[in-house]
Amino acid sequence: MDITQARTFLAVLETGSFLHAAERVSVAQSTVSTRIKALEDALGQQLFIRNRAGASPTQIGREFARHAAAIVRMWDHAKLTLALPEDQKKRLTVGGQPSLWDGFLLKWLPWMRTNAPEIAIRAQMMASSTALTQQLLDGLIDFAVLYRPTARPGIVIRQVFEEQLVLVSSDLAAPKLDKGRYVFVDWGPEFQADHALNFPGMATPPLNLNVGTLGISFLLENRAAGYFPLRIAAPFLLSGELMRVKNAPAFTYPVYGAYPEDHDKELIKTVFRGLRHLSKREIPQIQSISI
């Protein structure tokens, strides 16, 4: 088996289709079929069930997924390690949910560059906490920052701070929850579930945005309301550009850092030191604001 077969296998697994996998890895569909057939021949096992709907992994295929992901990660790790500048000795792949990158992890990155310049960081965003936990298990990322991690053997989970999402409005004359002016800002599966539970009559809002903090710009330019993390909305609330919607529920989510228990302990200690430094600097100021 070569690395292209492993990448192709993972592309088929993730897209559920040989055609879409071909688009992802930029080859012809026939090439994808050839690679998967060669991989199945080498393993002596069928990895996918082909049908009109696409391609579904067999039980063996699901079991092989972790090995394929580990092979790809090891290869990428080897390439990145060999390519590291002389002043960078370690690498760290960090995954986080969208709202945690906005206004938090993006501030953590320069802290790391200043306080741990020897660490080369690769950052990625993923909406699902379940998917992030799985990537930790598969070895695709080294550290995850997320709301609701799934407890798994071999994964260490520590709380960093608490996040609060609040409903804010730019209609200063009458800040309220008006379906016609409401914007659903998608903060991930956890928020989607809580939103559906608290607002069953707003299952299909007229405007759905998956743009993170950019949604604030929409509110500032249009009379509208939407949910945002308090740490992100606070400056606009203090300036009077936005107002909290009274009696609207706020959603609180503990934010956690998760990592494999066998990971470099000194590196993990540095990561948490930066996260906690940032949370202590930012969060108390926000929580002390009476809005």
N, C-alpha and C positions, 0 to 999 in steps of 0.2 A: 504494500500500500504506500502511495506517496501523499504528500501534503495536499495536492490538488484534489485527490479523491476524497480526503477527509473534509475539505472545505465544501466540496460539491455535495457530499452527503448531508452536511449540516444545513446547507442552503435548501435542499429538498425537504428536510425535516421541518425547517422553520416556515417555509412558504406553502408546504403541502402540495407542491406541483412541480413537475419536471420543467414545464414551460417557464414558470416564474423563477425557478432556481437558475435556469439558463440566463435569464435577464440579470439576476443578481451577480452571477459570477462571470458575465459577459462572454458566454460561449453559445454555440448552437444547441438546441434541445437534443439533437442526436448525440452530441458530445457528452451531455449530462447522462444520457441513457447508457452510453458506452462506459463511462467512468463508474457508474453505479453497478453495472453488470460485472465489470472487472473486479470491483470491490467485493461483490457478493460471491464471485467465483473464488477469490482469494480466501475469503472467510468460510466458504462452504455453507453459507446461510443466506436465506432470503431476508432482505432488510426492509423492503417496501411492498405493499400490495397496490398494484396499479389498477385504477378504474377510471370511469369517465369523470368522476369528481376530482381526480388528481392522484395523489400518492399518500397512502397512510402507512406509518411505520408498523412493522410486525413487533412482537414482543422482543425478539432478538434485536430489531432495529432500535427500539427504545433503550435497551440495555447497552447497545453499542454507542449511543449518543454521547454518554459521558466520556468514553474512551476517545472518541473522535474530537470532542471539545478539548480534552486534555492534550492531545497530540498537537492540535492547532495552537493552543496556548503555549506549549513548550517551544514550538517553532517560532512563534512571535516573540516569546521571551528571549530566545537565543539571538534572534535578529536585532532586537532592541538593545540587548546587553552589549552585543558586539559594536553597535552603533553609538553607544553612549560616549559623550565627550569625556575627556580625562578628569574633569572636575565633578562628574556625576558617577556615583558608585552603585546606586541602587535604583530600582524602578518600582513604581506603585501605580496600579490601575484602580481608579476610584469610580464607582457608580453611584448615582443619586437620583432621587425623584425630582421632577421638573421644578416644583415650587421651592425645593431645598437648594437647587442651584441658584435660582433667582434671589439675589440679595443676601445669600449666606455662603454657600460653597464657592461662589465666584469671588467672595471676599477672602475666603480661606486660602485660595490658590496663591495669591501674592504673599500671604503670611508664610506659606510653605517655601516659596521661592526665596524669601528673605532669611528665614530661620533654619531651613534645611535645603540649601542649594545643591547638596550632593545627591538629592533624590529627583529622578526623572519621573514626571507624573503624566499619566494618560487618563483623561477624564471622559466619562460618557454619561448620558442621561437615559433613564428608563422609567416609564410611568408606574409599572406594577412592582410592588414590594415582593410579591411572590417570585417574579422573574429575576429580580435582583438577588434574592436569596438563592435561587437555583444557580445563578451565575457564580455565586460564591462557592457553592458545592461543586460545580463543574470546573472550578479553577480559572474561570474567564476573567474574574476581577479579584482584587486583593482586599478591597474594603468597600463597604456599602453604607450610605447614609439614607435612612428610610424611615417611614412612619410605623409600619406594622410588620416587623420581621417575623418570619415563621421559624419557630424553634426547631433546629435540626442538630443531630449529633455532630460534633466537630466544629460547630459555629458558635463563637462567643458574641454576646449581644450586650451592649452597655448604653444606657440612656445619656443623651447629650443635653437636651433642653426640651421645653414644651412649646409647641407651635399653636397659635390660635388664629383661626380664620373667622373674619367678621364681615358682615354685610355693610357696604358703604355706598353712598349715593352722591352724585354731583348735582342733583336737583335740590339745591340748598333751601329753596322755598318750601318744599314739601318732600323731605327725604322719606320715602316709603317703598314698600315692595309692590311695585306695579308691574304686572306681567307684561304689559306692552312696552315697558322701559327696562325690563330686567335682562341682564346679560349673564348667561351661564358660562363662567370661566372654569375650564376643566382642570382641576388640580389632582386628578388621578382617581383610581378605583375606590379608595377609601372615602374620599369626599363625595364621589358619585353616589355611593351607597347611603351615606348620611343625609345627603341632599334629598334623595328620593324618599327617605323615611320621613323627613320633616316637611317636605313640600310635595306631597303626592299629586297635587293638582297642577304641578309645573313640570311634568315629565317631558314635555316637548317645548322648551322655551323658544321664542322667536329667533334668538341669536345665541349661537354656541361658539365660544372662542377657545382654542387650544393654543394660546399664545403667551401664557404665563403673565409676567408683570407688564407686558406690553398692553394688556387690557386696561391698565390704569390710564394710558393715553387716550383710549376710547372714551372712558368716563369723563376725562377732563375736557374733551372736545364735544361731547354729546351729553344731554341730560339722561343719565342711566344709573343703574345700580348693579352691583355684583359683589361676590365674595372674594376677599383677598387676605393673605396673611397680614396680621396686625403690624408686624415689623416692616412690611412693605408699604402699607397704607398710612402708617403713623405720620410721616412728614407732611402728607397732604391733608391729614386731619388737623394737625397743628397749624398749618397755614390757612385753614379754612376753605380749602379748595374742595374738600370732601367732608361728608358728615356720616356718622353712624346711623343706621336705620334702627329706630327704637323698637324694642320687643322682638327683634329678630334673633334667632338662636345663633350662638357662636359655637364653632366646632374646635375642640382641643385635641391635638394629636401629639403624644410624646414622640420625640425624634431620637432615633437610635443610631449608633455606629455598630456595624457587624463585621466580623472578620474570621478567617479560619484560625482555630486555636493553635495550630502549629506554625503560624506565620512569624516573621521576624519581630520579636517582642520590642526591641528598641525602636524599630520603625513605627510600629503601632503606637507606642508611647508618644512618639513625636506627633503623629497624626491627631491623637486625642488631645494633646496639649494645645495644638492649634485650634481645634474645634471648640474646646472649652474656653480658651482665651477669647475667641470671637463671640461665643454665646454669652459670656459674662460681661463683655463690653457692650453688646448690642441689646440683649433681651431685657436686662433689668431696667434700662432706660425706657424701653417701650412699655413694660408692665407698670411702670410708675406713672405713666401718662394717664390722667383722668380725662376721658373723652366722652 
